[in-house]
Amino acid sequence: MPTRATTSRAIFSVAIIMSAMAGCSANAELPEPTEPAAEVESEAERPAKPVKPECTEISDSLLTALNDLVVAKGRGETVLAGGALMDEESGWWHVAGHIDIADPASDDVFGVWATQGDPTAEPFVGKIFSVNDNAAPDHSVAELTNETRIDPEKMPMLSCVPKVKG
């Protein structure tokens, strides 16, 4: 059994060690940084990464509706394939279609239409419009709309049209 003197010495030794450690940390000097601290960007300050447009495969019934608009023009042309891209600015879907030109000496063209209907819906329910000066007004009977526009220099929806074999 420890004696009172042994217990007192142990407590005294612990007290000395604790005060020595406290003294060291209180008097310790931190090294000076050699380079300025890097600024940390918060999520709110970081610029948003550009979102790559995502193509949407159109339903068979929308492809049929586009084809009907082209066939109704009476030129013997058909729509072979199509794809859609949401225009975030206007809220309209821009639908591109590969038009097979009846004249074998001519190159096929791509028309661009617009709709507010769901391009993936089966059956497709919605009205289809031609948009500004692209091939759609020349090759289809779709009514023209001015509620959405397409920059003829930037037509990303054309990349949404699947390749046609042949």
C-alpha positions in Angstrom: 0.0 0.0 0.0 1.5 3.3 -1.0 2.4 5.8 1.7 1.3 9.3 1.9 4.8 10.5 1.0 4.8 8.3 -2.2 1.4 9.7 -3.3 2.5 13.3 -2.7 5.7 12.8 -4.7 3.8 11.3 -7.6 1.3 14.2 -7.6 4.2 16.7 -7.4 6.1 15.0 -10.3 3.0 15.1 -12.5 2.4 18.8 -11.6 6.0 19.6 -12.6 5.7 17.8 -15.9 2.4 19.5 -16.7 3.8 23.0 -16.0 6.9 22.3 -18.1 4.8 21.2 -21.0 2.5 24.2 -20.7 5.5 26.5 -20.6 6.9 25.0 -23.8 3.7 25.4 -25.8 3.1 28.9 -24.5 6.6 30.1 -25.4 6.9 28.2 -28.7 7.3 30.3 -31.8 5.6 29.3 -35.0 7.7 29.3 -38.1 7.0 32.1 -40.6 5.4 31.0 -43.8 7.7 31.2 -46.8 4.8 31.6 -49.3 1.5 33.4 -49.0 -1.4 31.2 -48.0 -3.4 30.0 -50.9 -6.9 31.5 -51.3 -9.6 29.0 -50.8 -12.5 29.3 -53.2 -15.9 28.5 -51.9 -18.5 26.6 -54.0 -20.5 29.7 -54.4 -17.5 31.7 -55.9 -16.4 28.9 -58.3 -17.8 29.5 -61.8 -20.2 26.9 -63.0 -18.8 24.3 -65.4 -20.5 24.5 -68.8 -23.0 21.8 -69.3 -22.6 19.7 -72.4 -25.9 19.5 -74.2 -27.5 16.1 -74.0 -29.2 14.7 -77.1 -32.6 13.0 -76.7 -33.7 10.1 -78.9 -37.0 10.9 -80.4 -40.0 8.6 -80.4 -41.1 6.7 -83.5 -44.3 8.6 -83.5 -42.5 12.0 -83.5 -40.3 10.7 -86.4 -43.5 9.7 -88.2 -45.1 13.2 -87.5 -42.0 14.9 -89.0 -42.1 12.6 -92.0 -45.8 13.4 -92.5 -45.0 17.1 -92.6 -42.2 16.6 -95.1 -44.2 14.2 -97.3 -47.2 16.7 -97.3 -44.9 19.2 -99.1 -45.2 16.9 -102.2 -41.6 16.7 -103.2 -41.1 13.0 -102.7 -38.9 13.5 -99.7 -38.8 11.7 -96.4 -37.3 12.0 -92.9 -34.9 9.2 -92.3 -33.8 9.8 -88.7 -34.1 12.5 -86.0 -32.9 13.6 -82.6 -33.8 16.4 -80.1 -32.1 18.9 -77.9 -33.7 21.0 -75.2 -33.2 24.8 -75.7 -32.9 25.9 -72.1 -33.3 29.6 -73.0 -36.7 29.2 -74.6 -37.9 26.0 -73.0 -38.6 24.5 -76.5 -37.3 21.2 -77.9 -35.3 21.7 -81.1 -35.8 18.6 -83.2 -33.4 17.9 -86.1 -34.2 15.5 -88.9 -32.3 14.0 -91.8 -34.3 14.6 -94.9 -33.8 12.3 -97.8 -33.9 14.4 -101.0 -35.7 12.8 -103.9 -33.2 14.0 -106.4 -30.2 11.6 -106.4 -27.9 14.5 -107.7 -28.6 16.5 -104.5 -27.2 16.1 -101.1 -29.5 15.2 -98.3 -30.3 18.0 -95.9 -31.2 18.4 -92.3 -34.3 20.3 -91.1 -34.8 21.7 -87.7 -38.2 22.0 -86.1 -39.4 23.0 -82.6 -42.0 21.6 -80.2 -43.1 22.0 -76.6 -44.3 18.4 -76.6 -42.3 15.6 -75.1 -40.1 14.3 -78.0 -39.8 10.9 -76.3 -43.6 10.3 -75.8 -45.3 7.5 -77.5 -47.6 8.5 -79.0 -46.2 12.0 -79.6 -48.7 14.7 -78.6 -47.8 18.2 -79.6 -47.5 20.7 -82.4 -44.4 20.8 -84.5 -43.2 24.1 -85.9 -40.5 25.2 -88.4 -37.9 27.5 -86.9 -36.3 30.5 -88.7 -34.4 30.0 -92.0 -33.3 26.4 -92.1 -34.3 23.5 -94.3 -37.5 22.7 -92.4 -39.7 25.5 -93.9 -38.5 24.7 -97.4 -39.0 20.9 -97.1 -42.1 20.7 -94.9 -45.6 22.2 -94.3 -44.9 22.9 -90.6 -46.1 26.3 -89.5 -43.3 28.8 -88.7 -42.8 30.0 -85.1 -40.9 33.0 -83.8 -41.1 31.9 -80.1 -37.8 30.1 -80.3 -34.8 30.9 -82.6 -31.8 28.9 -83.8 -28.5 30.5 -84.4 -27.5 29.1 -87.9 -23.9 29.3 -86.9 -24.4 27.0 -83.9 -26.8 24.2 -84.4 -25.8 21.6 -81.8 -29.1 19.6 -82.3 -27.7 18.4 -85.7 -25.2 16.2 -83.7 -28.3 14.5 -82.2 -29.4 12.9 -85.5 -28.3 9.3 -85.7 -26.1 8.4 -88.7 -28.1 6.9 -91.5 -26.6 3.9 -93.4 -26.4 4.2 -97.1 
